[in-house]
Amino acid sequence: MAAETAAPLLDPEFMHKLEQLELVSRKVIVGRMKGERKSKRKGTSVEFAEHRQYTAGDDLRHIDWNAFARLDRLFLKLFLEEEDLHVHTLVDSSLSMGFGEPSKLHYAKQVAAALAFVGLVNNDRIILEAFASRLQPGMPNVRGRSQMWRIIQYLERLQPSGESNLTSAARDFALKQGGKGVVVVISDFLDKHGYEDALRYLLARKMDVFVIHVLAKEEVEPELTGDLRLVDCEDDEEADVTISAPLLKRYKENLDAFVGGLREYCTRRGITYVFTTNQFPFDKLVLNYLRERGLLK
């Protein structure tokens, strides 16, 4: 972990590439203040959209008097509403995320930092929170690229600890989250409480949900032999096993079923699902795959 902490989460060359991107919501998001994004709704911001005929009760300040002088009819100016996009990233910081080289948590931090930078460049509201057994205290929401240092500081302080309970964390998140927005969950989903209820909590808030599923290469392709005692890093549960070809085959089948089940669950409910390992270059994941999946453009 020391070597990971010493290395920067994002390098300047990669950040320059990120400046060309923006986060995408598939839904019209209503923020608490006007931002930089153009909504499908008509409002009273600065970019003209179209006219409509005046009706009794309309705000007289929006009448186009030039049109009245030419046509002797009252028309209202309509504008594109600019809205504030809130982007929430939930990072799994449970003990299991400390596994791998680089660790799954470090990989998750890099992805979270990249998404945050893209959002800040585009004046989105960025909210970062971590979770293990519960939702942990997050950082205040920030806006503007000058706040990137707060993002990096928060992520660099995260260390793997505790058992994973995404359901409890998602419930806490849903109870305090008042508005719509985009929420990105970055986790290995190795959670004995499952993921179904957790994702339902997020969907119930009418949020645009993205799941980034991160596993270590050793979990996908284990290289184990002989008689072993396996110890769960989160709850210390032990299991004595003899590693054989049939056992590895059954493990791979179970893992494929687990990954496939999560992917299918997400797809059926309109959640965008992305699978990766800690060995897949995270810059390619962000620049290529997340653009293909619609989180970035």
Secondary structure by P-SEA (a helix, b strand, c coil): cccccccccccaaaaaaaccbbbbbccccccccccccccccccccccccbbbbbcccccccccaaaaaaaccbbbbbbbbbbbbbbbbbbbbbccccccccccaaaaaaaaaaaaaaaaaaaccbbbbbbbcccccccccccccccaaaaaaaaaaaccccccccaaaaaaaaaaaccbbbbbbbbcccccccccaaaaaaaaaaccbbbbbbbbcccccccccccbbbbbccccbbbbbbbbcaaaaaaaaaaaaaaaaaaaaaaaaacbbbbbbcccccaaaaaacccccccccc
